[in-house]
Amino acid sequence: MTILTATMPVTDDLNRRNFGAAAGLALASLLTACATDSDDAPAPNDATRTLSTPMGDVVVPAQPTRIVSLDAYVGLQTLDELGVPVVATGTLGGGIRTLVGETSQQLPSIGVTALGDVQLEAIAAAAPDLIVGRQPIGEPFYSELSTIAPTVLIPFTYWRDQYIDVADAVGRKDDASQSFVGLDGRIAALRADVAQAWPDGLRLSVVRVSDTSGDVRSYNTLAASSTFLYADILSGAGISPTADTAPGADPTKVNVAVSSENLPMIDADVIVYYVGAGGQADAGDDVEQSLLSSPLWSTLSAVAGGRAHRVDSAPWFDGYNLAAASAVIDDLRHILL
């Protein structure tokens, strides 16, 4: 019998950011190839564009050179991947910094914006010509932000739409849209390989272990979890987590709490779990140790069969760019095939 113990995550510290050839996304070449598209063509330094946003029309620089990202999630991750100039960002907590390059990791902080700690003075000090961020973060401060620089708020919806909206704010929508072609190719290949490797179907549990919530949570797929890229990838690969089909499952809820006595609810052919998240990479260690030492944990068929795997929370929970999507696919290929 093989019983899972706490090991290093499958994801390798996201050195997969250099995923171009290996992952098949070829992002750099796509961005170069799209550079001549009319929407993304170079514009005079004083040129402007008008964007329709949840807060109304906003006139933005056609080529912003000093961008503040209100969040370190889809905002910074998209801007970093597109290689546009960012001068400050929401705090990079925990493993989130592994999702962006070294330059972005060193950016000044404008607060832990995921917790509503938006520091207007720090934003003003960065002298931005454009502010971009999620609507839930920026809306309470929109009037003040707009006096500092044109502010584009992104609806908190399907992760791909968020990525494209951020890219559109900086005049790179066509680039971003084309970038998903390679991702969809990798997802289609994963679907075909999983179908071949698991001809009778695959039961998979996606589980979050968190000290923040103090429990174990089993996650659904795209129906309720469209803001998570892992859910998009699983759905595209034809994989439905067990939380979708558990007795009493509510497809409108992102996750369901699983008490220690109900651990059999998360049993499956394969269990994928991550610890912490939300910028708190280690905020789950105590709960993880409690989970792994539980007598019921060792009785789960996935655990007994050596098919329970810890993965890195950064791409699975906090990832919003193509590098993170590639890392999730790499994890799934390593675990399932």
C-alpha positions as CSV (number, residue, x, y, z in Angstrom):
1,M,0.0,0.0,0.0
2,T,1.3,3.5,-0.9
3,I,0.1,6.3,1.4
4,L,0.6,9.8,0.2
5,T,2.8,12.0,2.4
6,A,3.5,15.7,2.0
7,T,5.8,16.1,-0.9
8,M,7.0,18.8,-3.2
9,P,4.3,20.0,-5.7
10,V,4.2,18.5,-9.1
11,T,4.5,21.9,-10.6
12,D,8.1,22.8,-10.8
13,D,8.2,26.4,-9.3
14,L,6.7,27.5,-12.6
15,N,10.0,27.5,-14.5
16,R,7.5,26.6,-17.1
17,R,7.2,30.3,-17.8
18,N,9.6,29.4,-20.6
19,F,6.9,27.2,-22.0
20,G,6.9,28.5,-25.7
21,A,8.2,25.5,-27.6
22,A,7.8,22.9,-24.9
23,A,4.1,23.7,-24.2
24,G,3.2,24.3,-27.8
25,L,1.7,27.7,-27.2
26,A,4.4,29.7,-29.0
27,L,3.2,32.9,-27.3
28,A,6.2,35.0,-28.3
29,S,5.9,34.2,-32.0
30,L,2.2,34.7,-31.9
31,L,2.6,38.2,-30.4
32,T,5.2,39.0,-33.0
33,A,3.0,37.7,-35.8
34,C,0.1,39.8,-34.6
35,A,2.0,43.0,-34.2
36,T,0.9,44.2,-37.6
37,D,-2.9,43.7,-36.9
38,S,-4.7,47.0,-37.4
39,D,-6.0,47.1,-33.8
40,D,-2.5,46.6,-32.4
41,A,-0.5,48.7,-34.9
42,P,1.8,51.4,-33.4
43,A,0.1,54.8,-32.7
44,P,1.4,58.3,-32.0
45,N,2.4,58.8,-28.4
46,D,-0.5,61.2,-27.9
47,A,-3.1,59.0,-29.6
48,T,-6.1,57.8,-27.5
49,R,-8.8,55.2,-27.7
50,T,-12.2,55.0,-26.1
51,L,-13.1,51.8,-24.3
52,S,-16.5,50.7,-23.1
53,T,-16.2,49.5,-19.5
54,P,-18.6,48.6,-16.7
55,M,-18.1,52.1,-15.4
56,G,-18.9,53.8,-18.7
57,D,-16.7,54.9,-21.6
58,V,-13.1,55.6,-20.8
59,V,-10.6,57.5,-23.0
60,V,-7.2,55.7,-22.6
61,P,-3.8,56.2,-24.2
62,A,-3.4,54.1,-27.4
63,Q,0.1,53.2,-26.2
64,P,0.3,53.5,-22.4
65,T,3.8,53.6,-20.9
66,R,3.1,53.7,-17.2
67,I,0.5,51.2,-16.1
68,V,-0.7,50.4,-12.6
69,S,-2.3,47.0,-12.1
70,L,-4.7,47.0,-9.3
71,D,-4.3,43.3,-8.8
72,A,-1.5,40.7,-9.0
73,Y,-3.9,38.2,-10.6
74,V,-5.3,38.7,-14.1
75,G,-4.2,42.3,-14.3
76,L,-0.5,41.9,-13.6
77,Q,-0.2,38.4,-15.0
78,T,-1.7,39.4,-18.4
79,L,0.3,42.6,-18.6
80,D,3.6,40.8,-17.7
81,E,2.9,38.1,-20.3
82,L,2.2,40.7,-23.0
83,G,5.4,42.6,-22.1
84,V,3.8,46.0,-21.6
85,P,5.2,48.6,-19.1
86,V,3.9,48.2,-15.6
87,V,5.1,50.6,-12.8
88,A,3.2,49.3,-9.8
89,T,0.9,46.5,-8.8
90,G,-1.2,45.0,-6.0
91,T,1.0,43.0,-3.6
92,L,2.5,39.8,-4.9
93,G,1.8,37.4,-2.1
94,G,2.9,33.8,-1.7
95,G,3.4,31.8,-4.8
96,I,1.8,34.4,-7.1
97,R,5.2,35.9,-7.8
98,T,6.2,32.6,-9.6
99,L,3.6,33.5,-12.3
100,V,5.4,36.6,-13.5
101,G,8.9,37.6,-14.5
102,E,11.6,39.0,-12.3
103,T,11.0,42.6,-13.3
104,S,7.3,42.3,-12.3
105,Q,8.3,40.7,-9.0
106,Q,10.2,43.8,-8.1
107,L,7.4,46.3,-8.8
108,P,6.3,48.7,-6.0
109,S,3.2,47.6,-4.2
110,I,0.0,49.7,-4.1
111,G,-1.5,47.5,-1.4
112,V,-3.0,44.1,-0.8
113,T,-5.8,44.9,-3.1
114,A,-7.5,41.5,-2.9
115,L,-8.4,42.5,0.7
116,G,-9.6,46.0,-0.3
117,D,-6.3,47.7,0.8
118,V,-6.0,50.1,-2.1
119,Q,-3.4,52.7,-1.3
120,L,-4.3,55.7,-3.4
121,E,-1.2,57.6,-2.4
122,A,1.1,54.8,-3.7
123,I,-0.9,54.7,-7.0
124,A,-0.6,58.5,-7.4
125,A,3.2,58.4,-6.6
126,A,3.7,55.9,-9.5
127,A,2.4,58.6,-11.9
128,P,0.5,56.2,-14.1
129,D,-1.0,57.1,-17.5
130,L,-3.4,54.1,-17.2
131,I,-4.9,52.1,-14.3
132,V,-6.2,48.5,-14.9
133,G,-7.8,46.1,-12.5
134,R,-10.7,43.9,-11.5
135,Q,-14.0,45.7,-11.0
136,P,-14.6,44.4,-7.5
137,I,-11.3,45.8,-6.4
138,G,-11.4,49.2,-8.1
139,E,-15.1,50.1,-8.1
140,P,-15.2,51.4,-4.5
141,F,-12.3,53.8,-5.3
142,Y,-13.3,54.5,-8.9
143,S,-13.8,58.3,-8.5
144,E,-10.5,58.7,-6.7
145,L,-8.6,56.5,-9.2
146,S,-10.1,58.3,-12.2
147,T,-8.6,61.6,-10.9
148,I,-5.2,60.0,-11.0
149,A,-5.3,58.4,-14.5
150,P,-7.8,56.8,-16.9
151,T,-9.1,53.7,-15.1
152,V,-10.3,50.5,-16.8
153,L,-12.1,48.0,-14.6
154,I,-12.5,44.4,-15.7
155,P,-15.6,42.4,-14.8
156,F,-14.8,39.3,-12.7
157,T,-16.0,36.7,-15.1
158,Y,-14.7,33.9,-17.3
159,W,-10.9,34.0,-16.9
160,R,-10.3,34.2,-20.7
161,D,-12.6,37.2,-21.0
162,Q,-10.7,38.8,-18.1
163,Y,-7.4,38.2,-19.9
164,I,-8.6,39.6,-23.2
165,D,-10.2,42.6,-21.5
166,V,-6.9,43.5,-19.8
167,A,-5.1,43.1,-23.1
168,D,-7.7,45.3,-24.8
169,A,-7.1,48.0,-22.3
170,V,-3.5,48.3,-23.5
171,G,-4.3,47.8,-27.2
172,R,-3.3,44.2,-27.4
173,K,-6.7,42.4,-27.8
174,D,-5.8,40.7,-31.1
175,D,-2.6,39.4,-29.7
176,A,-4.3,37.9,-26.6
177,S,-7.1,36.3,-28.7
178,Q,-4.6,34.6,-31.0
179,S,-2.6,33.3,-28.0
180,F,-5.5,31.1,-27.0
181,V,-5.2,29.1,-30.3
182,G,-2.2,27.3,-29.0
183,L,-3.8,26.7,-25.6
184,D,-6.8,25.1,-27.2
185,G,-4.6,22.8,-29.2
186,R,-2.9,21.6,-26.0
187,I,-6.3,21.1,-24.3
188,A,-7.6,19.1,-27.3
189,A,-4.5,16.9,-27.3
190,L,-5.0,16.3,-23.5
191,R,-8.6,15.3,-24.1
192,A,-7.6,12.7,-26.7
193,D,-4.8,11.3,-24.6
194,V,-7.0,11.1,-21.4
195,A,-9.7,9.3,-23.3
196,Q,-7.2,6.7,-24.5
197,A,-5.5,6.3,-21.1
198,W,-8.9,6.1,-19.2
199,P,-11.2,4.4,-21.7
200,D,-13.8,3.6,-18.9
201,G,-13.8,7.2,-17.8
202,L,-12.0,9.2,-15.2
203,R,-13.2,10.2,-11.7
204,L,-11.0,13.0,-10.5
205,S,-11.3,15.2,-7.3
206,V,-9.9,18.7,-7.2
207,V,-9.4,19.6,-3.5
208,R,-8.2,22.8,-1.8
209,V,-6.7,22.5,1.7
210,S,-6.7,25.9,3.4
211,D,-6.1,27.3,6.9
212,T,-8.0,30.4,5.8
213,S,-11.2,28.5,5.6
214,G,-10.1,25.8,8.1
215,D,-11.3,22.9,6.0
216,V,-11.0,20.8,2.9
217,R,-13.0,21.9,-0.1
218,S,-13.8,19.9,-3.2
219,Y,-14.1,22.0,-6.4
220,N,-16.5,21.9,-9.3
221,T,-15.8,22.5,-13.0
222,L,-16.7,25.3,-15.4
223,A,-20.4,25.7,-14.6
224,A,-19.7,27.6,-11.3
225,S,-15.9,28.0,-11.5
226,S,-15.3,29.9,-14.7
227,T,-12.9,32.4,-13.1
228,F,-10.5,29.5,-12.5
229,L,-8.4,28.4,-15.5
230,Y,-8.1,24.9,-14.1
231,A,-11.8,24.5,-14.5
232,D,-11.7,25.6,-18.1
233,I,-8.9,23.1,-18.9
234,L,-10.7,20.2,-17.1
235,S,-13.9,21.0,-19.0
236,G,-12.1,21.2,-22.3
237,A,-10.4,17.9,-21.6
238,G,-13.7,16.2,-20.8
239,I,-12.9,15.7,-17.1
240,S,-15.7,16.4,-14.6
241,P,-14.6,16.5,-10.9
242,T,-16.4,14.3,-8.4
243,A,-17.8,17.4,-6.7
244,D,-20.0,17.8,-9.8
245,T,-21.7,14.5,-9.3
246,A,-21.6,14.0,-5.5
247,P,-24.9,13.3,-3.8
248,G,-26.6,16.7,-3.3
249,A,-24.1,18.5,-5.5
250,D,-25.1,22.1,-6.3
251,P,-23.6,23.0,-9.7
252,T,-24.1,26.7,-9.0
253,K,-21.6,26.6,-6.1
254,V,-17.8,26.8,-6.7
255,N,-17.0,24.3,-4.0
256,V,-18.3,22.2,-1.1
257,A,-16.7,21.9,2.3
258,V,-15.8,18.3,3.3
259,S,-15.5,17.5,7.0
260,S,-13.0,15.0,8.3
261,E,-15.6,12.3,8.8
262,N,-16.8,12.8,5.2
263,L,-13.5,12.4,3.4
264,P,-14.8,9.4,1.3
265,M,-16.7,12.1,-0.6
266,I,-13.5,13.2,-2.2
267,D,-12.4,9.7,-3.2
268,A,-11.9,9.1,-6.9
269,D,-9.6,7.5,-9.4
270,V,-7.2,10.4,-8.9
271,I,-7.1,13.2,-6.3
272,V,-5.4,16.5,-7.1
273,Y,-5.0,18.8,-4.1
274,Y,-3.3,22.1,-3.5
275,V,-2.5,23.9,-0.2
276,G,-3.2,27.5,0.6
277,A,-3.8,29.9,-2.4
278,G,-5.1,33.4,-2.6
279,G,-1.5,34.7,-2.3
280,Q,-1.0,32.6,0.9
281,A,1.1,29.7,-0.4
282,D,1.6,28.1,3.1
283,A,-1.8,28.9,4.5
284,G,-2.9,25.3,4.8
285,D,0.1,23.4,6.2
286,D,-1.7,22.6,9.5
287,V,-4.8,21.5,7.8
288,E,-2.8,19.4,5.3
289,Q,-1.0,17.6,8.1
290,S,-4.3,16.9,9.8
291,L,-5.7,15.6,6.5
292,L,-2.7,13.3,5.8
293,S,-2.7,11.9,9.3
294,S,-6.5,11.1,9.2
295,P,-7.2,7.4,9.4
296,L,-9.8,7.9,6.7
297,W,-7.3,9.5,4.3
298,S,-5.3,6.3,4.0
299,T,-8.4,4.3,3.2
300,L,-9.2,6.3,0.1
301,S,-8.6,4.3,-3.0
302,A,-6.7,7.1,-4.7
303,V,-4.4,7.4,-1.8
304,A,-3.9,3.6,-1.4
305,G,-3.2,3.4,-5.1
306,G,-0.6,6.2,-5.0
307,R,-2.8,8.4,-7.1
308,A,-3.2,11.4,-4.8
309,H,-1.0,14.3,-5.8
310,R,-0.2,17.7,-4.3
311,V,0.1,20.4,-7.0
312,D,1.2,24.1,-6.7
313,S,-1.6,26.4,-5.8
314,A,-0.2,29.3,-7.8
315,P,-1.3,28.1,-11.3
316,W,-4.2,26.0,-10.1
317,F,-5.9,28.7,-8.0
318,D,-4.1,32.0,-8.5
319,G,-3.2,31.6,-12.2
320,Y,-4.7,33.8,-14.9
321,N,-2.2,33.7,-17.7
322,L,-1.1,31.3,-20.4
323,A,2.0,30.3,-18.4
324,A,-0.2,29.1,-15.6
325,A,-2.6,27.3,-18.0
326,S,0.4,25.5,-19.5
327,A,1.6,24.5,-16.0
328,V,-1.8,23.0,-15.1
329,I,-1.8,21.0,-18.4
330,D,1.7,19.8,-17.6
331,D,0.6,18.7,-14.2
332,L,-2.4,16.8,-15.6
333,R,-0.3,15.1,-18.3
334,H,2.2,14.0,-15.6
335,I,-0.4,12.8,-13.2
336,L,-2.9,11.1,-15.6
337,L,-0.9,9.8,-18.5
